[in-house]
Amino acid sequence: MKLAHLLVIGSACLFGATAAQAQWQWIDQNNKKVFSDTSPPPDIPEKNILRRPGPPSSGRVTFSPSPTPDAGNSQAAAAPASAPNAAAGGASAKPTGVDKELAEKARKAEEAEKAKQAAEAQKVAQAKADNCQRARQGKATMDSGIRVARLNAAGEREVMDDKARAAETQRLDSVIASDCK
């Protein structure tokens, strides 16, 4: 039983190491390092590809058709020398950490929040306008001198006396002062 567990754990480790090796790494147009399991787009220059899937090599060798064997050897010797510089340049380039999709989502979320706040502000402004209109109508009714009746807590009609009229007029004046700006 212990042997079966060891075999399962060993194969999982082997698979994990193989999956980790199957990664592409390159520097995109914005000088950000990109890690992917797919190859880079064709517009990425060869010098910006930092790692390819497969066994690591000691250096890249670029083959080009050349008429003389010496030109091919000098180019092959130059390629491994330039590979460490490309890797060092990629390591010294600071990634900005800004993902375009993430920035777009954040911008859309901000716009949605602003739209929500604008709708809420408009709703509050509409409620204030309605309160203002009702308060002005009530104030006009109180100032007209006609008899005004209210329903009390028991649901009975009561005619307002002078003291209740003065209190209601004062309340309506405060509503007008706060909502009618």
C-alpha positions in Angstrom: 0.0 0.0 0.0 2.9 2.4 0.8 4.4 1.6 -2.6 1.1 2.7 -4.3 1.1 5.9 -2.4 4.7 6.6 -3.3 4.0 5.9 -7.0 1.0 8.3 -7.0 3.0 11.0 -5.3 5.9 10.5 -7.5 3.9 10.7 -10.7 2.1 13.8 -9.5 5.4 15.5 -8.8 6.7 14.4 -12.2 3.5 15.7 -13.9 3.6 19.0 -12.0 7.3 19.6 -13.0 6.5 18.8 -16.6 3.5 21.2 -16.6 5.6 23.9 -15.0 8.2 23.6 -17.7 5.6 24.0 -20.5 5.5 27.8 -20.1 6.3 30.6 -22.5 7.7 33.8 -21.2 8.2 37.0 -23.2 8.2 40.7 -22.9 5.3 42.5 -24.7 5.1 45.9 -26.3 4.5 47.6 -23.0 7.7 46.0 -21.5 5.7 43.7 -19.3 6.6 40.1 -18.7 4.0 37.7 -20.0 3.7 34.1 -18.9 1.5 31.8 -20.9 1.1 28.2 -22.0 0.6 29.3 -25.6 3.1 30.8 -27.9 3.5 34.6 -28.2 1.8 36.5 -31.0 3.7 36.8 -34.2 4.4 40.5 -33.7 6.7 39.8 -30.7 10.3 39.9 -31.8 12.5 36.9 -31.2 14.8 38.8 -28.8 11.8 39.4 -26.4 11.0 35.7 -26.0 12.7 34.8 -22.7 11.7 31.2 -22.3 10.1 28.4 -24.4 8.6 25.1 -23.3 10.9 22.1 -23.4 14.3 21.3 -22.0 16.4 24.3 -21.2 19.3 24.9 -23.6 22.6 26.5 -23.0 21.9 29.3 -25.4 20.0 30.1 -28.5 21.6 29.4 -31.8 20.2 31.3 -34.8 20.7 29.8 -38.2 20.7 31.9 -41.3 21.7 31.2 -44.8 25.2 32.5 -45.3 27.6 31.9 -48.1 30.7 31.6 -45.9 31.1 29.3 -42.9 32.9 32.0 -40.9 29.8 34.4 -41.0 27.6 31.5 -39.7 30.0 30.8 -36.8 30.3 34.5 -35.8 26.5 34.8 -35.7 26.1 31.6 -33.7 28.7 32.9 -31.3 26.9 36.2 -31.0 23.5 34.7 -30.3 24.4 33.1 -26.9 26.1 36.3 -25.8 23.0 38.3 -26.6 20.6 35.9 -24.8 21.8 36.8 -21.3 21.6 40.5 -22.1 18.0 40.0 -23.3 17.2 38.1 -20.0 19.0 40.8 -18.0 17.1 43.5 -19.8 13.8 41.8 -19.1 14.7 41.4 -15.4 15.7 45.1 -15.1 12.5 46.3 -16.9 9.9 47.1 -14.2 6.5 45.7 -15.0 3.8 48.4 -14.6 1.4 45.9 -13.2 -1.6 47.3 -15.1 -3.7 44.8 -17.0 -5.8 46.4 -19.7 -8.8 44.1 -19.0 -8.6 44.8 -15.3 -8.3 48.6 -15.9 -11.3 48.4 -18.3 -13.3 46.5 -15.6 -12.3 49.1 -13.0 -13.3 51.9 -15.3 -16.7 50.3 -16.0 -17.3 49.8 -12.3 -16.4 53.4 -11.6 -18.8 54.6 -14.3 -21.6 52.3 -12.9 -21.0 53.7 -9.4 -21.1 57.3 -10.7 -24.3 56.5 -12.7 -25.8 55.0 -9.5 -24.9 58.0 -7.5 -26.2 60.4 -10.1 -29.5 58.4 -10.2 -29.7 58.6 -6.4 -29.0 62.3 -6.4 -31.7 62.9 -9.0 -34.1 60.8 -7.0 -33.3 62.9 -3.9 -33.7 66.1 -5.9 -37.1 65.0 -7.2 -38.2 64.2 -3.7 -37.1 67.6 -2.5 -38.9 69.3 -5.3 -42.1 67.4 -4.5 -41.8 68.3 -0.8 -41.2 71.9 -1.7 -44.3 72.0 -3.9 -46.5 70.4 -1.2 -45.1 72.7 1.5 -45.8 75.8 -0.6 -49.4 74.5 -1.3 -49.9 73.9 2.4 -48.5 77.3 3.3 -50.9 78.9 0.8 -53.8 77.0 2.4 -52.7 78.1 5.9 -52.3 81.7 4.8 -55.7 81.8 3.1 -57.6 81.7 6.4 -60.0 78.9 5.5 -60.9 76.3 8.1 -58.5 73.3 7.9 -59.3 70.0 9.4 -57.0 67.0 10.2 -57.4 63.4 11.2 -56.3 62.7 14.7 -54.8 59.4 16.0 -58.2 57.9 16.4 -59.1 58.7 12.8 -61.5 61.5 13.7 -61.7 64.9 12.0 -60.5 67.8 14.0 -60.6 71.5 13.0 -57.3 73.2 13.6 -57.3 76.0 16.1 -55.0 79.1 16.0 -52.2 77.4 18.0 -52.2 74.3 15.7 -52.2 76.6 12.6 -49.2 78.5 13.9 -47.3 75.3 14.6 -48.2 73.9 11.1 -47.2 77.2 9.5 -43.8 77.1 11.3 -43.2 73.5 10.2 -44.1 74.3 6.6 -41.7 77.4 6.7 -38.8 75.1 7.8 -39.6 72.6 5.0 -39.7 75.4 2.4 -36.4 76.8 3.8 -34.7 73.4 3.6 -36.1 71.9 0.3 -36.9 75.0 -1.8 -33.3 76.1 -2.7 
